[in-house]
Amino acid sequence: MILILVALVLTILIEVAVAVVLGYRKKLEIATVVLVNIITNTILNYFLYASEHFKIIVVNTVMITILEAIIILVEWQLLRFALRQDSKKLFILSFAMNISSYLIGGLIFGWY
């Protein structure tokens, strides 16, 4: 369970950094990125934990890719709802944040 918390903290740090680099610096924007990640990352990691434990799905690269794509879409919609900004730019933000955290997380946790 501590790994889930570590993954959440790392994800937030990485994705906030990406948001800042892409020009999202207002308090509301940063708070939204943090809250969206608390919601989606926690759900994703508990789902993966439960799937592994109860053999709900086979967790492999294909499944992780599908789940990450779903997370990108969900986070995009949550960002659109909360920030009411340009939809295309928020999609790019969601995509960039999640690809970055996935790749960096993979390097840190040795997934590839």
GROMACS elastic network, one bead per residue, 0.5 to 0.9 nm:
[ bonds ]
;  ai    aj funct       b0    kb
    1     4     6  0.52664   500
    1     5     6  0.68965   500
    1     6     6  0.89375   500
    1    46     6  0.89136   500
    1    49     6  0.87011   500
    2     5     6  0.51713   500
    2     6     6  0.62743   500
    2     7     6  0.86256   500
    3     7     6  0.60225   500
    3     8     6  0.85091   500
    4     7     6  0.50826   500
    4     8     6  0.61719   500
    4     9     6  0.87216   500
    4    41     6  0.86553   500
    4    42     6  0.73733   500
    4    45     6  0.62470   500
    4    46     6  0.76398   500
    4    49     6  0.87087   500
    5     8     6  0.50296   500
    5     9     6  0.62126   500
    5    10     6  0.85779   500
    5    42     6  0.83177   500
    6     9     6  0.52315   500
    6    10     6  0.61171   500
    6    11     6  0.84380   500
    7    10     6  0.52081   500
    7    11     6  0.59469   500
    7    12     6  0.85471   500
    7    41     6  0.80574   500
    7    42     6  0.89536   500
    7    45     6  0.82589   500
    7   105     6  0.77162   500
    8    11     6  0.50749   500
    8    12     6  0.61350   500
    8    13     6  0.86211   500
    8    37     6  0.75426   500
    8    38     6  0.69408   500
    8    41     6  0.61349   500
    8    42     6  0.69124   500
    8    45     6  0.85978   500
    9    12     6  0.51707   500
    9    13     6  0.61994   500
    9    14     6  0.86254   500
    9    38     6  0.89147   500
   10    13     6  0.51201   500
   10    14     6  0.60831   500
   10    15     6  0.84337   500
   10   101     6  0.78755   500
   10   105     6  0.76731   500
   11    14     6  0.52040   500
   11    15     6  0.58868   500
   11    16     6  0.82987   500
   11    37     6  0.74211   500
   11    41     6  0.77576   500
   11    97     6  0.87837   500
   11    98     6  0.84433   500
   11   101     6  0.56402   500
   11   102     6  0.83054   500
   11   105     6  0.76934   500
   12    15     6  0.52203   500
   12    16     6  0.58268   500
   12    17     6  0.83159   500
   12    33     6  0.77837   500
   12    34     6  0.59745   500
   12    37     6  0.63797   500
   12    38     6  0.78598   500
   12    41     6  0.89786   500
   12   101     6  0.85231   500
   13    16     6  0.53911   500
   13    17     6  0.61540   500
   13    18     6  0.87331   500
   13    34     6  0.87477   500
   13   101     6  0.88735   500
   14    17     6  0.51658   500
   14    18     6  0.63046   500
   14    19     6  0.87307   500
   14    97     6  0.73579   500
   14    98     6  0.89559   500
   14   100     6  0.71590   500
   14   101     6  0.57822   500
   14   104     6  0.81387   500
   15    18     6  0.50105   500
   15    19     6  0.61330   500
   15    20     6  0.85992   500
   15    33     6  0.74441   500
   15    34     6  0.82422   500
   15    37     6  0.83239   500
   15    94     6  0.87842   500
   15    96     6  0.83091   500
   15    98     6  0.70616   500
   15   100     6  0.73284   500
   15   101     6  0.63972   500
   16    20     6  0.61449   500
   16    21     6  0.85928   500
   16    24     6  0.86567   500
   16    30     6  0.65251   500
   16    33     6  0.65567   500
   16    34     6  0.71342   500
   16    97     6  0.78631   500
   17    20     6  0.51476   500
   17    21     6  0.62076   500
   17    22     6  0.86336   500
   17    97     6  0.85000   500
   18    21     6  0.50725   500
   18    22     6  0.61824   500
   18    23     6  0.87388   500
   18    24     6  0.86814   500
   18    93     6  0.79398   500
   18    96     6  0.71458   500
   18    97     6  0.57342   500
   18   100     6  0.77011   500
   19    22     6  0.50681   500
   19    23     6  0.63720   500
   19    24     6  0.51523   500
   19    25     6  0.73988   500
   19    29     6  0.83987   500
   19    30     6  0.75683   500
   19    33     6  0.78414   500
   19    93     6  0.66551   500
   19    94     6  0.88061   500
   19    96     6  0.84641   500
   19    97     6  0.69820   500
   20    23     6  0.50871   500
   20    25     6  0.53707   500
   20    26     6  0.89840   500
   20    30     6  0.80065   500
   21    24     6  0.73394   500
   21    25     6  0.85760   500
   22    25     6  0.86598   500
   22    93     6  0.73513   500
   23    26     6  0.88406   500
   24    27     6  0.88396   500
   24    29     6  0.59716   500
   24    30     6  0.69563   500
   24    93     6  0.89921   500
   25    28     6  0.83174   500
   25    29     6  0.63992   500
   25    30     6  0.63371   500
   26    29     6  0.51953   500
   26    30     6  0.62908   500
   26    31     6  0.85285   500
   27    30     6  0.52481   500
   27    31     6  0.59454   500
   27    32     6  0.83868   500
   28    31     6  0.50905   500
   28    32     6  0.59285   500
   28    33     6  0.85750   500
   28    82     6  0.88812   500
   28    83     6  0.78331   500
   29    32     6  0.51000   500
   29    33     6  0.62524   500
   29    34     6  0.86998   500
   29    79     6  0.86538   500
   29    82     6  0.87069   500
   29    83     6  0.69698   500
   30    33     6  0.51226   500
   30    34     6  0.62476   500
   30    35     6  0.86487   500
   31    34     6  0.51021   500
   31    35     6  0.60966   500
   31    36     6  0.84871   500
   32    35     6  0.50997   500
   32    36     6  0.59036   500
   32    37     6  0.84024   500
   32    78     6  0.86225   500
   32    79     6  0.70408   500
   32    82     6  0.69928   500
   32    83     6  0.77174   500
   33    36     6  0.52228   500
   33    37     6  0.61560   500
   33    38     6  0.86401   500
   33    75     6  0.86972   500
   33    79     6  0.75268   500
   34    37     6  0.52222   500
   34    38     6  0.62092   500
   34    39     6  0.87674   500
   35    38     6  0.50251   500
   35    39     6  0.63184   500
   35    40     6  0.87257   500
   36    39     6  0.52274   500
   36    40     6  0.61613   500
   36    41     6  0.82192   500
   36    75     6  0.64042   500
   36    78     6  0.68126   500
   36    79     6  0.75025   500
   37    40     6  0.51416   500
   37    41     6  0.53235   500
   37    42     6  0.76325   500
   37    75     6  0.78309   500
   38    41     6  0.56560   500
   38    42     6  0.58160   500
   38    43     6  0.83668   500
   39    42     6  0.56420   500
   39    43     6  0.63165   500
   39    44     6  0.87035   500
   40    43     6  0.52247   500
   40    44     6  0.59899   500
   40    45     6  0.85264   500
   40    71     6  0.67529   500
   40    74     6  0.79129   500
   40    75     6  0.73038   500
   41    44     6  0.50603   500
   41    45     6  0.59865   500
   41    46     6  0.84199   500
   41    71     6  0.83927   500
   42    45     6  0.53226   500
   42    46     6  0.60577   500
   42    47     6  0.83867   500
   43    46     6  0.53167   500
   43    47     6  0.60051   500
   43    48     6  0.85918   500
   44    47     6  0.51008   500
   44    48     6  0.61708   500
   44    49     6  0.85724   500
   44    67     6  0.78220   500
   44    68     6  0.88604   500
   44    71     6  0.81189   500
   45    49     6  0.59869   500
   45    50     6  0.84575   500
   46    50     6  0.59620   500
   46    51     6  0.83134   500
   47    50     6  0.51167   500
   47    51     6  0.59012   500
   47    52     6  0.84854   500
   48    52     6  0.60831   500
   48    53     6  0.84782   500
   48    56     6  0.89890   500
   48    57     6  0.85542   500
   48    59     6  0.72781   500
   49    52     6  0.52440   500
   49    53     6  0.61055   500
   49    54     6  0.84925   500
   50    54     6  0.56813   500
   50    55     6  0.75703   500
   50    56     6  0.72789   500
   51    54     6  0.53677   500
   51    55     6  0.50475   500
   51    57     6  0.54698   500
   51    58     6  0.73561   500
   51    59     6  0.74131   500
   52    55     6  0.52412   500
   52    56     6  0.70061   500
   52    57     6  0.73470   500
   52    58     6  0.74229   500
   52    59     6  0.70068   500
   53    56     6  0.79841   500
   54    57     6  0.84912   500
   55    58     6  0.68917   500
   55    59     6  0.89723   500
   57    63     6  0.83888   500
   58    63     6  0.73881   500
   59    62     6  0.80371   500
   59    63     6  0.58295   500
   59    64     6  0.67514   500
   60    63     6  0.53338   500
   60    64     6  0.61187   500
   60    65     6  0.85769   500
   61    64     6  0.50921   500
   61    65     6  0.60599   500
   61    66     6  0.86284   500
   62    65     6  0.51250   500
   62    66     6  0.62886   500
   62    67     6  0.86817   500
   63    66     6  0.50821   500
   63    67     6  0.61201   500
   63    68     6  0.85114   500
   64    67     6  0.50443   500
   64    68     6  0.59865   500
   64    69     6  0.85193   500
   65    68     6  0.50858   500
   65    69     6  0.61758   500
   65    70     6  0.86696   500
   66    69     6  0.51293   500
   66    70     6  0.63362   500
   66    71     6  0.86989   500
   67    70     6  0.50407   500
   67    71     6  0.61637   500
   67    72     6  0.86640   500
   68    72     6  0.61542   500
   68    73     6  0.86879   500
   68    98     6  0.73764   500
   68    99     6  0.83281   500
   68   102     6  0.81421   500
   69    72     6  0.51013   500
   69    73     6  0.64182   500
   69    74     6  0.87025   500
   69    95     6  0.85975   500
   69    98     6  0.88506   500
   70    73     6  0.51744   500
   70    74     6  0.61120   500
   70    75     6  0.84993   500
   71    74     6  0.50318   500
   71    75     6  0.58680   500
   71    76     6  0.82504   500
   71    94     6  0.86825   500
   71    98     6  0.79196   500
   72    75     6  0.52916   500
   72    76     6  0.59897   500
   72    77     6  0.86796   500
   72    91     6  0.78186   500
   72    94     6  0.55742   500
   72    95     6  0.57555   500
   72    97     6  0.86176   500
   72    98     6  0.64934   500
   72    99     6  0.87695   500
   73    76     6  0.50449   500
   73    77     6  0.62954   500
   73    78     6  0.86904   500
   73    91     6  0.77588   500
   73    94     6  0.77059   500
   73    95     6  0.83867   500
   74    77     6  0.52149   500
   74    78     6  0.62240   500
   74    79     6  0.85956   500
   74    94     6  0.89369   500
   75    79     6  0.59914   500
   75    80     6  0.84601   500
   75    91     6  0.84938   500
   75    94     6  0.61908   500
   75    95     6  0.89743   500
   76    79     6  0.51299   500
   76    80     6  0.61384   500
   76    81     6  0.86186   500
   76    87     6  0.80402   500
   76    90     6  0.60773   500
   76    91     6  0.52876   500
   76    92     6  0.85098   500
   76    93     6  0.78687   500
   76    94     6  0.54242   500
   76    95     6  0.80967   500
   77    81     6  0.61056   500
   77    82     6  0.85912   500
   77    87     6  0.86233   500
   77    90     6  0.85661   500
   77    91     6  0.83162   500
   78    81     6  0.50661   500
   78    82     6  0.61047   500
   78    83     6  0.83720   500
   79    82     6  0.51885   500
   79    83     6  0.56650   500
   79    84     6  0.75758   500
   79    85     6  0.83060   500
   79    87     6  0.87557   500
   79    90     6  0.66528   500
   79    91     6  0.85636   500
   79    94     6  0.80948   500
   80    83     6  0.54855   500
   80    84     6  0.51537   500
   80    85     6  0.62863   500
   80    86     6  0.77358   500
   80    87     6  0.62571   500
   80    90     6  0.67080   500
   80    91     6  0.85777   500
   81    84     6  0.58149   500
   81    85     6  0.86704   500
   82    85     6  0.86608   500
   83    86     6  0.89148   500
   83    90     6  0.89064   500
   84    87     6  0.80093   500
   85    88     6  0.88360   500
   85    89     6  0.78161   500
   85    90     6  0.71192   500
   86    89     6  0.54739   500
   86    90     6  0.62917   500
   86    91     6  0.87507   500
   87    90     6  0.51194   500
   87    91     6  0.61603   500
   87    92     6  0.86996   500
   88    91     6  0.50788   500
   88    92     6  0.63144   500
   88    93     6  0.86413   500
   89    92     6  0.50586   500
   89    93     6  0.61654   500
   89    94     6  0.86715   500
   90    94     6  0.60955   500
   90    95     6  0.84636   500
   91    94     6  0.50651   500
   91    95     6  0.60319   500
   91    96     6  0.84546   500
   92    95     6  0.50669   500
   92    96     6  0.59384   500
   92    97     6  0.84066   500
   93    96     6  0.51949   500
   93    97     6  0.59737   500
   93    98     6  0.84732   500
   94    97     6  0.52642   500
   94    98     6  0.60969   500
   94    99     6  0.84762   500
   95    98     6  0.53775   500
   95    99     6  0.60054   500
   95   100     6  0.83998   500
   96    99     6  0.53235   500
   96   100     6  0.59838   500
   96   101     6  0.85370   500
   97   100     6  0.52573   500
   97   101     6  0.61547   500
   97   102     6  0.85257   500
   98   101     6  0.51349   500
   98   102     6  0.59103   500
   98   103     6  0.84497   500
   99   102     6  0.51193   500
   99   103     6  0.60700   500
   99   104     6  0.84723   500
  100   103     6  0.52942   500
  100   104     6  0.59851   500
  100   105     6  0.81763   500
  101   104     6  0.52072   500
  101   105     6  0.56058   500
  101   106     6  0.82022   500
  102   105     6  0.51149   500
  102   106     6  0.59756   500
  102   107     6  0.86511   500
  103   106     6  0.50656   500
  103   107     6  0.63557   500
  103   108     6  0.87359   500
  104   107     6  0.50987   500
  104   108     6  0.61883   500
  104   109     6  0.85721   500
  105   108     6  0.50311   500
  105   109     6  0.59063   500
  105   110     6  0.80104   500
  105   111     6  0.80998   500
  106   109     6  0.52636   500
  106   110     6  0.54562   500
  106   112     6  0.63581   500
  107   110     6  0.51032   500
  107   111     6  0.65868   500
  107   112     6  0.69289   500
  108   111     6  0.80503   500
  109   112     6  0.86147   500
